[in-house]
Amino acid sequence: MIENLEQQNLRSRGQTDFWIREQCQELILSDRQIEELMRRMILEINRGLRKETHPAADVKCFITYVQDLPNGKEKGKFLALDLGGTNFRVLLIHLKDENDFEMLSKIYAIPQSIMLGSGEQLFDHIAECLANFVKEHSVYDERLPLGFTFSFPLTQLGLTKGILARWTKGFNCSGVVGEDVVQLLKDAIARRGDVSITVMAILNDSTGTLMSCAHSNHNCRIGVIIGTGSNACYVEKVENCELFDGYMDPTKQHVLINTEWGAFGDNGALDFVRTEYDREIDHFSINPGRQIQEKMISGMYMGELARLAIVKFTKAGLLFGGVGSDILFKRGQFFTKYVSEIESDKPGTYNYCRDVLDELGLEHATDEDCANVRYICECVSSRAAHLVSAGIAALINKMDEKSVTVGVDGSVYRFHPKFHDLMTQKIRQFVKPGISFDLMLSEDGSGRGAALVAAVACREPH
């Protein structure tokens, strides 16, 4: 019997859905793959901790020299400088009691010309904004301690000395790699000669997140960032940290480790789960071959991963009747926020999805197209959540404590509607029996953590 036109269309749509789902299988991580990812992650972390293997390790596990978590007794006014992307924040935090604090902050832009200019330009710009901030808030005459969150790979030689290993996130300022960024900031402040600020500590955003959450939850032992970039910090036994240099207090058995796990996979350890989309993103990035895991997780790349898959299926005639748009075909124009918006639609509805596709010049999209675009976005974001979960589960198992709180910050975790649940479910699946954990959103970002590191440093007599 000859099929009528409607039946043919239904069969054709079913085949289209099947082929797209079949092609997206490479974006879905199996349990066996996650177990292997965890094994390889721990192997790299241990390589990073050891003196002999550290130089060749992808996951560097830098010593932060932060050995004390907040105890709720920190008091006073502290500044924080939070630099980690195209903007930076300056904060003034007044700690009163354990859960009583006032926080004022302001965001300052970093123009592209400064991101790609000289280090002196960058730090002069930061010092100028710092000076303006303390004047605006009438603390110009006070000598304030400052915690400096610097969210780029650092080799720390002490609490106030950090050597930039390499730039990431679109920065490429000359004269900074291999230099002490604390000294560069101090020099810029000194060149002005009009403000009195003491840099008490340098840390990265994942350390700040851990400290910020530990202030209100003393069980916090891991800090994770899933935003423009991705990184993790955790509490390690000093005896496992062969690179710990300088004064070693015998009463302190732990130190915070900045893993810099965004570089996991730079040696090929992730090649078994990478796709053609990952390879294309890496090829066209400003740092090919670097930060491989970060390029599979973070907000800087997630939208582009989804776009590349959508473009492939459009050109194959499986989406939008094979008719794309100039915007869709332009690199970087499918923003990560689109992934979150599309997945926020209730099942069977496509309001947000249609808004996004309209912005991309795809007004001719059918409901079937919307369903398939959402499926692609779900595959990309779920893979990111599961990669992060593999790393967190590996760290929880390594620490082997009965209960651990994981502090999490970053725009992807904060705004994606399903990321928290995806992570909770997958981590629970892979942590050792008998270990409990919970994920805690860092309400105040890494900036408050920087001020708390400065406050804890002021608390220490030496």
N, C-alpha and C positions, 0 to 999 in steps of 0.2 A: 504494500500500500504506500502510495506517495505521501510523504510528510507535508503538512501544510506549512506555510511560511512562518507562522508563530512557533511551531514545533522545531523547525530548523534553527530559528533564532535562539530558542532556549538551549538546544543542543550545542550551538556554537558558543553561547555564553558559558555553559558548563565546561566546555573544553578550554576556553580562555582562563577561567578561574583555576582549573586544574593545572594548566601550564605555568601560571604565575606562582601558584603554591609550590609546584614542583621545583621551579627555579629558585624559590626563596628558601628551600631546605638547607642550603649551604650557610644561611644566616642563623640557623637554629642549632644551639649547642646541645649535644647529647650529655647524659649524666656521665658517661665514660670519658668524654672530652673534658668535662668540668673537673673530674677527679685527676685527670692528667695535668690540667692547668694548675691545680692546687699543688701537685707534686713538683712541677717545674718552678712555680713561684717560690716555694720554700727552699728549693735548691738554690735559686738565685739570691734569696734573702741571706742565706747562710754564706754564700760566696761574697756578698757585700759586707758582711760582718767581719770576715776574716782578713787579716793583713795581707796574706799571701795572694789571695784571689780577688781582693777588693778592686785593684786597678782594672781587671778585665770584666768585672761583674756589671751587668746591665742595671740591676736593682742595687743602687749604691749603698743604701742603708747608712746615711750620714749621721754621725753622732750630733745631737743638738746641744748637749751639755745642760739641758733642762732636767734636773733630778728631783725637783719638788713640785708637787701638784698644789693647787690652792687649798687652804684649810679653812677659809671663811674669815680669817682674822686680818686679812689685808685691808688697810685703810689709807685714804689720802687721794690726792689728785694725780692722775697719770695721763700721759699722751700716748697715742698709738698712731702709727703710720702703716697703712695697709696697701702694699703695692703688689698687684698680681695680674693686671690686665690693662685694657685701654684706658681705664680710670684708676685713680687711687683715692683712698679715704684717709682723712685725718680725723681723729677722735679725741675728745677730752672726757675722761671717765673719772667720776668722783665715787670711790668706794667708801660706803658708810658702814653698813653691817653686812652679814653674810648674803642676804637676799635684798639688800637695799643699796641701790647705786643710781647715779644720774649719768646719762651719757648724751653728749652732744657730738654731732659729726657733720662733715661736709665732704661731698664728692668733687674731685677735681679731674678734669679731662687731661689726657696726654695726647697732644697732636701727633699725627703720623710722622711729621718731620722730626719730632723729638724721639719717637720710638726707634727711628732709623738713623738718628744723628749721633752726636758724640756723648760719651758718658757724662762729661762735664755739663753739657746742656741739660741732660736729664736731671741730674742732682741739683743743679742751680734752680731748675723749675720747681722741683719738690721743696727745696729750702724756701723759696719765695712763697709758695702756698702755705707752708708751715708757719712762716712769719705772719702772713696775713691772718691765718686762723687764730693764733694766740692773741693777736691784736683785737680781732673781732670779739673774742670771748673774755677780754680783760684779764688775761693771765700772763700778759706780756712781761711783767716785772718779776714773776715767780720762776725759780729754777725747777723745771719739771722733768721727771724721769720719763723716758720714751721707750716703748717697745716697738720694734721695727719688723713688721711682717713682710718678708720678701719672698714671693712665691715662685722662685726659679731655683734650679738645682744648685745647691751650695755645698762646698766642703767647709764644715765649721771647724775652727781651730780653738774655739772657746765660745762662751756665751755672747761675747761682743766682737767676735771676729769671724767673718764668713767670706770665703773666696768663691766668686761666681764660676761654676763649672762650665755652663753654656747658657745662652739665651733660649727661651721657648716662647710660645704664644704670640708670635709676630714681632717680637723685639729683636733688634740687632744693633744696639748702641756700641760704638767703637770705644776701646780703651777700658772696658769693664771686665771682660772675661779674664780670669786669672788674678783679679784684683780684689781687695777687701772692700766690700760694698759699705760696711759700717764706716770705714775711714773716708770713703768718697762722700758719704752723707755728712760726716763731721767736717770735712774740708769745705763743703758747699755752705754749711751753716756758718763756719768761721769766716768765709769770704764775705758774707753779709755783715757780720759783726754786730747785729742788732737784736739777736735773740739768745736766750740762755737755756739750752736744752741738753740734757745728758742722756746719751743712748745707753740704755741698761742691758738690752738684749736684742739679738736678731733671731728670727725664727721664720718658718714658712707657714703657709695658711693651714695645712693639716695639723701642725703643732698648735697653732692658735685655736683651731676648732676644738681639739682635745682639751686644752686648758680652759676654754670658755665653758664647755659642757661640764668639766670636772668641778668648776666653781659651784655649780648647783647640784651636781650629781657626782659624789665622790667615788662612784664605781666606774667612772669613764676611764677606759684604758686604750681606746683606739680613736683616732680622729681621721675622717675621710672627707676628701673634697671630690664632688662630681659636678663640675661647673664648666668654665671655659677650658680648664685642664682637669686632670684627675691625679690624685696623690693620696698617700696614707701615712700616718704616723702611729706608732704604738709603743707601749712600755716594754722594755727589754731588760734582762738581767745584765748588770755591768760585766759580769764574768764572761759573757758571750761576746762582748764588744772589744775586739782586739785593737781597734783603732782609738780607743779612749786614751787621750793624752792629757798631761797636766795633773793638777791636784785631784787626788782620788780620796774622797771622804769615806772612811771605812764604815760609817754609820748609814751610808746610802747605797743600797744594793741594786737600784734600778736607774735607768736613764731613758729619755724619750729618743726614739729612732725615727728619723725622716727617711722613709724608704725610697722616695722618688720612683714609685712603681710605674709611672707613666712610660718609662723607658723599657719596661719588660717587653721582651720580644725583639729588641734591637739586634740580638744575635741569632735570630731565626726561630726562637722558642715558640712563637705563635704562628709560624707559617702553616701549621697543620689545620688551623681554623680561619686563616685569612682568606678573603675572597678577591675577585677581580676589582671590586669597588674599593676595598682597603688599599690595594696596590696602586690604583689610580690616584686616590687621595694622597697617598705618600709621595708618589711621583711628582705631583704638582704642588706639594707643600714647600715652604721655605727651608725645611730641614729634612730632606729625604733620608730615609733609613734610621731616623731618630724618633723617639717617643711613639713607638709602634702601638703599644697598648692604649695610650692616651688617644690616639687617632681612631680607635675602635669604640671608645667610651664617651668622650667628652663633648660638651656643647659646641665646641669650635668646629666639630666635624660631623656630628650626628645628622644634621639636616642635609649636608652634602652627600652622605652615604645614601640616605633615602632618595635624594634627587637622582643620583647615578643609576639606581635600580629602576626608578620610574622612567627615566630617559631610555634605558635599555628596552624596557617592555613597550614603551610608546613606539620606538623605532622598529620593534618587531611586530607592530600592529596589534598588540594585545591590550593596549590602553588608549583611550580617547580616539578610537577609530584610526589609530596611527597618525593622528594630527596633533602635534605638540604646539609650542609657542616659543617665541624668541626668549622670553623670560625663563621658561623652564629649561631651555637648552643653554642658558648662561651659567657658568660656574659660580657657586656661592649664593645663588638667588633663592634657594629653598632653605629658609632659616630653620634652625633647630626648634624655635618656638612653634613653628608650624606642626612639627611632630606632636608636641604636647597638645596643641589645639585640636588637631584631627582626632587624637585618641580620647579627647574629652567628650566627644559626641556620645549620646546614649546609643546602645545597640539598635541598629535598624534606622537610625537618623543620621543625617549628614550635613547638619547646618553649618558647623564650624569648617568641615571639610570643603563644602561648597564655597564658603567665604575665602578660604585659602586658594582654592583652584581658580576662583574669579580673579583674585589678585595676580595670579600667574598667567592670566589670559586664556584660561581653559574653561570658558563658560559652557562649552558644548559637552562637558563631562556627564555621563549617565550615572544612575545610582550604582550600577555594577562597577563603573570606574572608581567611584568613591569608596566602595567596599574594598576593592583591590588596593587602592592607595593606602587605606587605613591598615590593611593587612601588611603591606610593605613596611609602613611606619612601626607597626607592632613588632615585626621581626627585628628591625634595627634597634629599637629601644630595649626590647627584651634581651637581646644579645648583650647590649651594654650593661644592663642591670645584672645579668648572670656572670659576666666577666668580673665586675666589681664584687659580686657575692662570693665568687671563687677565691678572690684575694682576701676578703674579710674572714671567710670561714677558715682559710689557711692560717691567718694570724691568730684567730681565736683558739684554734687547735694547738698552735705552737706555744702560746702562753699557758694553756692548760689550766685556767682558773675556773672555779665553779660558776661564776657569774660575771659577765662583762657588759658594760654599756658602750655602744659605739656612737660617738658624736659625728653627725654628718652635716655638711654644708655644701652649698653650690647650687646654681640655678637649675640644673637638670633635676637633681633630687627634689628641690624645693617646688618646682612648677610642673613637672611631669605627673599626670594624674595617677599613674600606676607604679611608678618606680619603687616607692617604699614597700608596697605589698609584694612586688616581684622579688625584691631583695630579701625581705623577711622570710618568704616561703623558701627561697633557694638556699639561704644561709642555714635555716633550720634543718634542711635536708642533709647538709654536709658537715655540720659541727658534730663533735664526738658526743655520744650519749651521755647524759648527766650534766652537760654544760648548758646554762641558760644565758640568753643575751637579749638585749633590746636596742633598737635604733632610736637615737635622740636627735631631733633637729636642732642645730646650733642657731638659736634665735638671734644672736647678736653678731653672727659672722666671726671671722678670724680676727677682726680688729680688737674686740673686747679681750680675746685671748692674748693678744700682744701686750695690752696694758696689764693683764694679770701676770704675765711672765715678768714684766718690769717690776710689778708690785712684789712678787715672790722674791725677785733678785734683791730688792731693797730690804726685804725681811731678813736676808742672809747676812750674818755679821762679816763674813769674808767675801 
